[in-house]
Amino acid sequence: TLVFFDRPKARVRRFFVLFVFSIAFWILTLYFFYRLTQPALVYELGKLNFVFAELIFYFLALFVEVFPDEHATVPRKRFWAISAWSITLVLLTQFTPLLDAAELIRGPERITVFGPLYPLFIVHCIFFAIYSVVRLIGKYRRFVPGDVRRLQIGYFAAGWMLTVVLAILTQILIPYFSGNYD
């Protein structure tokens, strides 16, 4: 919140704060998903967990469009394309069983029964992960070595690439293809 309140009108700060809050709420829903045992509540938390994961990638895409320039804007067509896709996926996830069909509770273990549109979630995450890295690399190349903005982009891109590779592998691909949630 300090980042935001320092200059709340700067888009880069707004998108970064929304990106970070999405991560925080994703973690929070995951925590309660594994702690609670009421089937209906666990199912709703499972869907919310997917929603916040989708929002992480949505706000990341918007963030990399304006990062590191505090006065940058997202091109209108690109903003609406990213937003329309993401909002549609969020609504499908939250209000239908098409992505998350059920959550099975077996003691401390939770097993997600994927709906027929779950591959759209995978595409969303992988597409926006690659999109963000490509955009960051393009911006990185525009700045001369030693420029602080180039360093900022480099550090963020390196941290994000490591995070996203591990997250997609362990949270999406392995559970989906192997059924192993451990």
C-alpha positions as CSV (number, residue, x, y, z in Angstrom):
1,T,0.0,0.0,0.0
2,L,3.0,2.3,0.5
3,V,3.8,1.9,-3.2
4,F,0.3,2.9,-4.1
5,F,-0.3,5.8,-1.7
6,D,3.0,7.5,-2.6
7,R,1.7,8.2,-6.1
8,P,-1.8,6.7,-6.5
9,K,-2.5,8.1,-10.0
10,A,0.5,6.3,-11.5
11,R,-0.8,3.4,-13.4
12,V,2.4,1.4,-12.9
13,R,1.8,1.6,-9.1
14,R,-2.0,0.8,-9.4
15,F,-1.4,-2.3,-11.5
16,F,1.5,-3.5,-9.3
17,V,-0.6,-3.2,-6.2
18,L,-3.5,-5.1,-7.9
19,F,-1.0,-7.7,-9.0
20,V,0.3,-8.1,-5.4
21,F,-3.2,-8.1,-3.9
22,S,-4.2,-10.9,-6.4
23,I,-1.2,-12.9,-5.2
24,A,-2.1,-12.3,-1.5
25,F,-5.7,-13.3,-2.0
26,W,-4.7,-16.3,-4.0
27,I,-2.5,-17.4,-1.1
28,L,-5.3,-16.6,1.4
29,T,-7.9,-18.6,-0.5
30,L,-5.5,-21.5,-0.8
31,Y,-4.9,-21.4,3.0
32,F,-8.6,-21.6,3.8
33,F,-9.2,-24.1,1.0
34,Y,-6.9,-26.6,2.8
35,R,-8.1,-25.7,6.4
36,L,-11.8,-25.9,6.0
37,T,-13.8,-29.1,5.6
38,Q,-17.3,-28.0,4.6
39,P,-17.7,-29.3,1.0
40,A,-19.7,-26.3,-0.3
41,L,-17.3,-23.8,1.2
42,V,-14.2,-25.7,0.0
43,Y,-15.7,-25.7,-3.5
44,E,-16.3,-22.0,-3.5
45,L,-12.8,-21.4,-2.2
46,G,-11.4,-23.6,-4.9
47,K,-13.2,-21.5,-7.6
48,L,-12.1,-18.3,-5.9
49,N,-8.5,-19.6,-5.9
50,F,-8.7,-20.1,-9.6
51,V,-10.2,-16.6,-10.0
52,F,-7.3,-15.0,-8.1
53,A,-4.8,-17.0,-10.1
54,E,-6.4,-15.7,-13.3
55,L,-6.3,-12.1,-11.9
56,I,-2.6,-12.5,-11.1
57,F,-1.9,-13.0,-14.8
58,Y,-4.4,-10.3,-15.8
59,F,-2.9,-7.6,-13.6
60,L,0.6,-8.8,-14.5
61,A,-0.1,-8.2,-18.2
62,L,-1.4,-4.7,-17.5
63,F,1.6,-4.0,-15.2
64,V,4.2,-5.0,-17.8
65,E,2.5,-2.7,-20.3
66,V,3.4,0.3,-18.2
67,F,6.4,-0.8,-16.2
68,P,8.8,1.0,-15.5
69,D,7.4,4.3,-16.7
70,E,5.1,6.0,-14.2
71,H,3.3,7.9,-16.9
72,A,2.8,5.1,-19.4
73,T,-0.7,4.0,-20.5
74,V,-1.9,0.7,-21.9
75,P,-3.0,1.0,-25.5
76,R,-6.8,1.1,-25.5
77,K,-7.3,-1.9,-27.9
78,R,-4.8,-4.0,-26.0
79,F,-6.4,-3.1,-22.6
80,W,-9.8,-4.1,-23.8
81,A,-8.6,-7.3,-25.4
82,I,-6.8,-8.4,-22.3
83,S,-9.7,-7.3,-20.1
84,A,-12.5,-8.9,-22.1
85,W,-10.7,-12.3,-22.2
86,S,-9.8,-12.2,-18.5
87,I,-13.2,-11.0,-17.3
88,T,-14.9,-13.7,-19.4
89,L,-12.7,-16.4,-17.9
90,V,-13.2,-15.1,-14.3
91,L,-17.0,-15.1,-14.8
92,L,-16.9,-18.6,-16.2
93,T,-14.7,-19.8,-13.4
94,Q,-16.7,-18.2,-10.6
95,F,-20.3,-18.8,-11.8
96,T,-20.1,-22.2,-13.7
97,P,-18.6,-25.6,-13.1
98,L,-16.9,-25.4,-16.5
99,L,-13.4,-24.9,-15.2
100,D,-13.7,-26.3,-11.6
101,A,-16.3,-29.0,-11.6
102,A,-15.9,-30.1,-8.0
103,E,-13.5,-30.2,-5.1
104,L,-13.2,-33.6,-3.4
105,I,-12.1,-33.7,0.3
106,R,-10.1,-36.7,1.4
107,G,-8.8,-35.8,4.9
108,P,-6.2,-33.1,4.5
109,E,-6.0,-33.7,0.7
110,R,-8.1,-31.8,-1.8
111,I,-8.7,-33.1,-5.3
112,T,-10.0,-30.8,-8.0
113,V,-12.3,-32.3,-10.6
114,F,-11.5,-30.2,-13.7
115,G,-14.4,-29.0,-15.9
116,P,-14.3,-29.3,-19.7
117,L,-13.0,-25.7,-20.1
118,Y,-10.1,-26.1,-17.6
119,P,-7.6,-26.1,-20.5
120,L,-8.6,-22.4,-21.1
121,F,-7.2,-21.7,-17.6
122,I,-3.9,-23.3,-18.6
123,V,-3.9,-21.3,-21.9
124,H,-4.6,-18.1,-20.0
125,C,-1.8,-18.6,-17.5
126,I,0.8,-19.8,-20.0
127,F,-0.1,-17.2,-22.6
128,F,0.1,-14.2,-20.2
129,A,3.3,-15.6,-18.6
130,I,5.0,-15.7,-22.0
131,Y,3.4,-12.4,-23.0
132,S,4.7,-10.7,-19.9
133,V,8.2,-12.1,-20.4
134,V,8.3,-11.1,-24.1
135,R,7.1,-7.6,-23.2
136,L,9.7,-7.3,-20.5
137,I,12.6,-8.5,-22.7
138,G,11.5,-6.0,-25.4
139,K,11.6,-3.2,-22.9
140,Y,14.9,-4.4,-21.4
141,R,16.5,-4.2,-24.8
142,R,15.4,-0.6,-25.3
143,F,17.4,0.7,-22.4
144,V,21.2,1.0,-22.4
145,P,23.3,-1.0,-20.0
146,G,23.6,0.7,-16.6
147,D,20.2,2.5,-16.9
148,V,18.3,1.9,-13.7
149,R,15.1,1.1,-15.6
150,R,16.9,-1.7,-17.4
151,L,18.1,-3.1,-14.0
152,Q,14.5,-2.9,-12.6
153,I,13.1,-4.7,-15.6
154,G,15.9,-7.3,-15.4
155,Y,15.3,-8.1,-11.8
156,F,11.6,-8.2,-12.1
157,A,11.7,-10.4,-15.2
158,A,14.2,-12.8,-13.6
159,G,12.1,-13.2,-10.5
160,W,8.9,-13.5,-12.4
161,M,10.3,-16.1,-14.9
162,L,11.5,-18.3,-12.0
163,T,8.2,-18.0,-10.2
164,V,6.0,-18.6,-13.2
165,V,7.9,-21.7,-14.4
166,L,7.8,-23.3,-10.9
167,A,4.1,-22.3,-10.4
168,I,2.8,-23.5,-13.7
169,L,4.8,-26.7,-13.4
170,T,3.8,-27.6,-9.9
171,Q,0.3,-25.9,-9.6
172,I,-1.1,-26.5,-13.1
173,L,0.6,-29.0,-15.3
174,I,1.6,-31.8,-12.9
175,P,-1.8,-31.9,-11.1
176,Y,-3.7,-31.8,-14.4
177,F,-1.7,-34.5,-16.3
178,S,-0.8,-36.8,-13.4
179,G,-3.5,-36.3,-10.9
180,N,-0.8,-35.8,-8.2
181,Y,-1.6,-32.9,-5.9
182,D,1.2,-33.4,-3.5
